[in-house]
Amino acid sequence: MRVSGLGEHGLIRQIKRLSLPVSSHSLIGIGDDAAVLRISPHALLLASSDMLLEGVHFDLSYTDFYSLGWKSAAVNLSDIAAMGGAPRFCLTSLGIPAAVTAEQIRDFYRGFRALLRIHKTDLVGGDSCSSRAGMVVDVTALGEARRGRVVSRAGARPGDRIYVTGTLGDSAAGMAVLRTGNAGGGSGEKKLIRKHLRPAPRVAEGAALARSGCASAMIDISDGLSSDLARVCEQSGVGAVMAEEKVPLSPALLRAAVRLKKPSFHFALSGGEDYELLFTVPPAKVKQLKSLGISASEIGEITGGRGLFLIDRHGRIKPLRPSGYDHFA
Amino acid sequence: MRVSGLGEHGLIRQIKRLSLPVSSHSLIGIGDDAAVLRISPHALLLASSDMLLEGVHFDLSYTDFYSLGWKSAAVNLSDIAAMGGAPRFCLTSLGIPAAVTAEQIRDFYRGFRALLRIHKTDLVGGDSCSSRAGMVVDVTALGEARRGRVVSRAGARPGDRIYVTGTLGDSAAGMAVLRTGNAGGGSGEKKLIRKHLRPAPRVAEGAALARSGCASAMIDISDGLSSDLARVCEQSGVGAVMAEEKVPLSPALLRAAVRLKKPSFHFALSGGEDYELLFTVPPAKVKQLKSLGISASEIGEITGGRGLFLIDRHGRIKPLRPSGYDHFA
């Protein structure tokens, strides 16, 4: 069914049905002028928005609407995770072209809700309108954090160790596989594709790092390791040195890179959309970090000088330029 | 300058410069993964999003970027006002086509900030990305309200009087004037155009109504009187009867309607984008309402039957169908 068959009102009703509150924080959710949300006393509210545009952020020729909904939620919850917060609420604004069907919109919200359910987060509002030019998605995530337990990008100090969760470059390699049109590869390539289409935000890890006080600075890797590390360094007023051989790459990425005839490290450094966490840890807290049981790899160290450097596989030090995605470059 | 000359990073820095906090609630604003906002104890957080798409919601051939910024903020603050809340924070997501200049984006944020300043609201975050198809704006507004003092759409009861603030139809008439391409009309038409391009959300009125406890239900008129009244009735499980001659029309609208050769009442009923408040008041509280000093007109009454009816200028009762803008109809 075309969305025009539902009408705006029917569409909102459908979204409302798919967005029944899962927490007791939403006093008024979708269907009023604004959501009314209960925030516990002495807690901080976190808020973040991320926009996804057809033809820029996603390609509907290989992205199903369930995955689009999932990912739209994931990229936003990842921002809350990167502050050490607990996601609580989301708002979604959709611009919907005439060719999109009501079933596709339902699938979008099913995917969106599936991720929200995992993280006990409510969809509490938003907007929907017709679009003349491509599908438009904008999501705002609201989260909660304890005072004194928020991890910003600005707290990295010289000597702090640099860590990343999981493995890097998988999402970018998954997208490259999808773009070859040959997505029938082995289970390794399926994993890469899944990481691209349905990333898992590191909510539990972000919260554990904030709670423990181990992390001095934190960011989620959305644009690529080099660009996101550069952001932490700029906002902390520090530099960094990173070792190529320490950057965690998955076996699936290594195999796919061979088939795609591209250097595997390039995907990690410049690819983006991994939604892993990059965080820094003061030397005195490294032991405590290990007791948290978080799967993370040390990849380098924060320096007092402002530059960013990479030690390559041959032991040579090279300047590291932010090479991640820039929308306007 | 093209936005590409600034780069994404430069753009964010520009937005950050234009978004210095005006309140002491923003502990961390633009530039981190998420905004960190202090919410007073025992207060409720309100959250609302509205998307504006080029070619659907606005036409850049007659909309300047300052007005676009102003209006993007206004439509969102109006949603907070319609709950009786005080706006506190906004997040803006922009999708920016290659042809848009950095100066235009600066003007957008200047207009946005000008309205936010009036209402002591901080711009605390958002997203910006390149768009391949038209300018995309999505704003989330967060506000605060006291417990027990939020006015939803669901509280109207039979016998309640129906009120609207200001005059209706001005914005739609202003757009019609702009579309004729002959915007050089008299001061009356300039007022209509201003109401369309730079609407003033009724924040003080919404808050006063909520504080006083006079309003049993409230909504802002964004899609047109008939559609928005129908929403209040549906969510309250009631009906309404409204008198055409009581609906407040401005002298400027009456004159413009003659020149545009359209019935003046049509603009009020179906036009939308007035961002006036429609609210209901129990009979016992009408006297108290008058003491609030709000400029509002009584236009009808809530009924127990589910239908919506209009008494026209000849005293005939007719069914009233929601005729406001529907994005997908």
Interface residues (C-beta under 8 A of the other chain):
Chain A: V3 S4 L6 G7 E8 H9 L11 L27 I28 G31 D32 D33 A34 A35 V36 L37 R38 I39 P41 H42 L44 L45 L46 A47 S48 S49 D50 M51 L53 G55 V56 H57 D79 I80 A82 M83 G85 F89 L91 T92 S93 L94 G95 I96 V124 G125 G126 D127 S128 C129 S130 S131 R132 A133 G134 V136 D138 T140 A141 L142 G143 A145 V150 S152 R153 A154 M218 I219 D220 Q235 D326 H327 F328 A329
Chain B: V3 S4 L6 G7 E8 H9 G10 L11 L27 I28 G31 D32 D33 A34 A35 V36 L37 R38 I39 P41 H42 L44 L45 L46 A47 S48 S49 D50 M51 L53 G55 V56 H57 S78 D79 I80 A82 M83 G85 F89 L91 T92 S93 L94 G95 I96 V124 G125 G126 D127 S128 C129 S130 S131 R132 A133 G134 V136 D138 T140 A141 L142 G143 A145 V150 S152 R153 A154 M218 I219 D220 Q235 D326 H327 F328 A329
